[in-house]
């Protein structure tokens, strides 16, 4: 119960932009590399991007194609840290993810040059989808 209250407060702060000051620019993944197509799949004209949430988000940066309907799949596996509290402001998404499972987030059709950013409710961890 106490954890849920703290996460709710953190999400509220994130929604008003408070976490922008606290978001780390350091990659949450071990090497911080930009990933090409390792976590991207295009099926039936829809681009699916998969990231994992546990102790941060991995991969930290992914390049995706613009002009395609895109869905973000966030996988968790025993995730009990703040990365389970996810905010993607550009699409109005905020949720506390299940500790184990998948959350599918519709990102619409991002345009070339856009960057979709996700951040945990506390602003400690983030990820980026760079649209080319």
C-alpha positions as CSV (number, residue, x, y, z in Angstrom):
1,X,0.0,0.0,0.0
2,X,2.7,2.4,1.0
3,X,4.6,1.7,-2.2
4,X,1.5,2.4,-4.4
5,X,1.0,5.8,-2.7
6,X,4.7,6.8,-3.4
7,X,4.4,5.7,-7.0
8,X,1.1,7.6,-7.4
9,X,2.8,10.7,-6.0
10,X,5.7,10.2,-8.4
11,X,3.4,9.8,-11.4
12,X,1.6,13.0,-10.5
13,X,4.8,14.9,-10.3
14,X,5.9,13.4,-13.6
15,X,2.7,14.5,-15.3
16,X,3.2,18.1,-14.4
17,X,6.8,17.9,-15.7
18,X,8.6,17.9,-12.4
19,X,10.7,14.9,-13.3
20,X,12.3,16.6,-16.3
21,X,14.8,18.1,-13.8
22,X,15.7,14.7,-12.4
23,X,15.9,12.5,-15.5
24,X,19.4,11.1,-15.8
25,X,21.1,11.3,-19.1
26,X,23.1,8.2,-18.4
27,X,21.9,5.1,-20.2
28,X,20.0,2.6,-18.0
29,X,21.2,-0.3,-20.2
30,X,24.7,-1.7,-19.6
31,X,26.3,-0.3,-22.7
32,X,23.9,2.5,-23.8
33,X,24.1,1.7,-27.4
34,X,21.6,2.6,-30.0
35,X,19.8,-0.5,-31.1
36,X,18.8,-1.0,-34.7
37,X,16.4,-3.8,-35.4
38,X,17.1,-6.2,-32.5
39,X,14.0,-5.2,-30.6
40,X,11.8,-4.1,-33.6
41,X,9.4,-6.3,-35.6
42,X,7.0,-5.2,-38.4
43,X,3.9,-7.3,-38.7
44,X,0.9,-6.5,-40.9
45,X,2.1,-3.0,-41.4
46,X,2.5,-2.3,-37.6
47,X,5.9,-1.6,-36.0
48,X,6.3,-3.3,-32.7
49,X,9.1,-2.1,-30.4
50,X,10.0,-4.2,-27.3
51,X,11.8,-3.0,-24.2
52,X,12.3,-4.5,-20.8
53,X,11.6,-2.7,-17.5
54,X,13.6,-3.8,-14.5
55,X,16.2,-1.7,-12.8
56,X,15.7,0.7,-15.7
57,X,14.7,0.3,-19.3
58,X,16.6,-1.7,-21.9
59,X,17.6,-0.8,-24.5
60,X,18.0,2.8,-23.5
61,X,17.8,4.2,-27.1
62,X,16.1,2.5,-30.1
63,X,15.9,3.9,-33.6
64,X,12.5,3.3,-35.2
65,X,10.9,4.1,-38.6
66,X,8.6,7.0,-39.0
67,X,5.3,6.9,-40.8
68,X,4.3,3.5,-39.5
69,X,1.6,2.7,-36.8
70,X,3.7,1.8,-33.8
71,X,3.1,-0.2,-30.6
72,X,5.5,-0.3,-27.7
73,X,5.6,-3.6,-25.8
74,X,7.1,-3.2,-22.3
75,X,8.0,-6.5,-20.7
76,X,8.5,-7.0,-17.0
77,X,9.8,-10.0,-15.1
78,X,9.8,-9.6,-11.3
79,X,9.9,-5.8,-11.7
80,X,9.3,-4.2,-8.3
81,X,11.4,-1.0,-8.7
82,X,10.3,2.4,-9.9
83,X,10.7,1.3,-13.5
84,X,7.3,-0.4,-13.0
85,X,5.8,3.1,-12.8
86,X,5.9,4.2,-16.4
87,X,4.9,7.5,-18.0
88,X,5.0,8.2,-21.8
89,X,3.8,11.8,-22.0
90,X,3.6,12.1,-25.7
91,X,0.7,9.6,-25.8
92,X,-0.8,10.4,-22.4
93,X,0.2,7.0,-21.0
94,X,0.8,6.5,-17.3
95,X,0.5,3.2,-15.4
96,X,2.0,1.0,-12.8
97,X,3.0,-2.1,-14.7
98,X,2.3,-5.6,-13.5
99,X,5.4,-7.1,-11.9
100,X,5.6,-9.8,-14.5
101,X,3.9,-9.6,-17.9
102,X,3.6,-7.3,-21.0
103,X,2.0,-3.9,-21.5
104,X,1.2,-2.8,-25.0
105,X,1.1,0.9,-25.6
106,X,-0.2,2.4,-28.8
107,X,2.2,5.2,-29.9
108,X,0.1,6.2,-33.0
109,X,2.2,7.0,-36.1
110,X,5.4,8.8,-35.1
111,X,6.9,11.1,-37.6
112,X,10.5,11.3,-38.7
113,X,12.5,13.5,-36.4
114,X,10.3,12.8,-33.4
115,X,11.6,11.3,-30.2
116,X,9.3,9.3,-27.9
117,X,10.5,9.3,-24.3
118,X,9.4,7.1,-21.5
119,X,10.3,7.8,-17.9
120,X,9.7,6.1,-14.6
121,X,7.5,7.9,-12.1
122,X,10.5,9.0,-10.0
123,X,12.5,10.3,-13.0
124,X,15.4,8.0,-12.3
125,X,15.2,5.8,-15.4
126,X,14.2,6.7,-19.0
127,X,14.3,5.4,-22.5
128,X,14.0,7.0,-26.0
129,X,12.6,5.9,-29.3
130,X,14.2,8.1,-32.0
131,X,12.2,8.2,-35.2
132,X,14.0,8.3,-38.5
